[in-house]
Amino acid sequence: MSAEAMIPISMAIVTGVVLVLFFWFRYRMRGEMQQTIRTAIDKGQELTPEIIERLGTTKPPKDRDLRRGIITVAIAVSLVIFGSVIPDDEAQQVFVGIASFPFCLGIAFFIMHFFSGRD
């Protein structure tokens, strides 16, 4: 197998490993939270709704969509800049095409931020 063929294969493997680890750690965190609640109940602790809410869920930041929009638009801009410094003639067009996806996501996050009900 050539080195050029290994690049997309390794990217797919790394992406899969990152996703598996993300979901595994999330699953493990929820299991530990449930174990903490069970231990508190077994010890006779009274669990008020406020305590359960603080333990189990965290409210996302009010500006989460704005932050995500800024990050994805910054990724798009960095891809365009990266494409412009590559000496190949078609690199700019290719990277503008690739950058259009995170740019559109960023615009969607901006729209969601400005039209969502911010409490």
C-alpha positions as CSV (number, residue, x, y, z in Angstrom):
1,M,0.0,0.0,0.0
2,S,1.3,3.4,-1.0
3,A,1.9,6.4,1.3
4,E,-0.8,8.4,-0.5
5,A,-3.4,5.7,0.2
6,M,-2.5,5.6,3.9
7,I,-3.4,9.3,4.5
8,P,-7.2,9.0,4.1
9,I,-7.2,5.6,5.8
10,S,-5.3,7.0,8.8
11,M,-7.7,10.1,8.9
12,A,-10.7,7.8,9.0
13,I,-9.2,5.7,11.7
14,V,-8.2,8.7,13.8
15,T,-11.7,10.3,13.4
16,G,-13.3,7.0,14.5
17,V,-11.0,6.7,17.5
18,V,-11.8,10.3,18.6
19,L,-15.5,9.7,18.3
20,V,-15.4,6.5,20.2
21,L,-13.4,8.0,23.0
22,F,-15.7,11.0,23.2
23,F,-18.8,8.9,23.5
24,W,-17.1,6.4,25.9
25,F,-16.0,9.2,28.3
26,R,-19.5,10.8,28.1
27,Y,-21.1,7.4,28.9
28,R,-18.7,6.8,31.8
29,M,-19.4,10.3,33.2
30,R,-23.1,9.6,33.2
31,G,-22.5,6.3,34.9
32,E,-20.4,7.9,37.6
33,M,-23.1,10.5,38.2
34,Q,-25.7,7.8,38.6
35,Q,-23.5,6.0,41.0
36,T,-23.0,9.2,43.1
37,I,-26.8,9.7,43.3
38,R,-27.3,6.0,44.3
39,T,-24.6,6.3,47.0
40,A,-26.2,9.4,48.4
41,I,-29.6,7.7,48.5
42,D,-28.2,4.6,50.2
43,K,-26.6,6.8,52.9
44,G,-29.9,8.5,53.5
45,Q,-29.1,11.9,52.0
46,E,-32.1,13.9,50.9
47,L,-31.8,14.8,47.3
48,T,-33.7,18.0,46.5
49,P,-34.4,18.8,42.8
50,E,-31.9,21.6,43.0
51,I,-29.1,19.2,44.0
52,I,-30.0,16.7,41.3
53,E,-30.1,19.4,38.7
54,R,-26.6,20.6,39.8
55,L,-25.2,17.1,39.7
56,G,-26.8,15.8,36.5
57,T,-27.1,18.6,34.1
58,T,-25.2,21.8,33.4
59,K,-26.8,24.6,31.5
60,P,-25.1,25.5,28.3
61,P,-23.7,29.0,28.1
62,K,-26.0,31.6,26.8
63,D,-23.6,32.5,24.0
64,R,-22.8,28.9,23.0
65,D,-24.1,29.4,19.4
66,L,-22.2,32.7,19.1
67,R,-19.0,31.0,20.2
68,R,-19.5,28.1,17.8
69,G,-20.2,30.5,15.0
70,I,-17.0,32.5,15.6
71,I,-14.9,29.3,15.8
72,T,-16.3,27.8,12.6
73,V,-16.0,31.0,10.7
74,A,-12.4,31.3,11.9
75,I,-11.7,27.8,10.7
76,A,-13.1,28.7,7.3
77,V,-11.0,31.8,7.1
78,S,-7.9,29.9,8.1
79,L,-8.6,27.3,5.4
80,V,-8.8,30.1,2.8
81,I,-5.6,31.6,4.1
82,F,-3.9,28.2,4.1
83,G,-5.0,27.7,0.5
84,S,-3.7,31.0,-0.6
85,V,-0.1,30.4,0.6
86,I,0.2,27.0,-1.2
87,P,2.0,27.7,-4.5
88,D,-0.3,25.4,-6.5
89,D,-2.7,27.4,-8.8
90,E,-5.8,25.3,-8.0
91,A,-5.2,25.2,-4.2
92,Q,-7.0,28.5,-3.5
93,Q,-10.1,27.2,-5.3
94,V,-10.0,23.8,-3.5
95,F,-9.6,25.4,-0.1
96,V,-12.3,27.9,-0.7
97,G,-14.6,25.0,-1.6
98,I,-13.6,23.2,1.6
99,A,-13.9,26.3,3.7
100,S,-17.5,26.9,2.5
101,F,-18.8,24.1,4.7
102,P,-17.6,25.5,8.1
103,F,-18.4,29.0,6.9
104,C,-22.0,28.1,6.2
105,L,-22.2,26.3,9.6
106,G,-20.8,29.4,11.3
107,I,-23.4,31.6,9.6
108,A,-26.1,29.1,10.8
109,F,-24.8,29.4,14.3
110,F,-24.9,33.2,14.1
111,I,-28.5,33.0,12.9
112,M,-29.5,30.6,15.7
113,H,-27.8,32.9,18.3
114,F,-29.6,36.0,17.2
115,F,-33.0,34.4,16.7
116,S,-33.0,32.1,19.8
117,G,-34.7,33.1,23.0
118,R,-31.8,34.1,25.3
119,D,-32.9,34.0,28.9
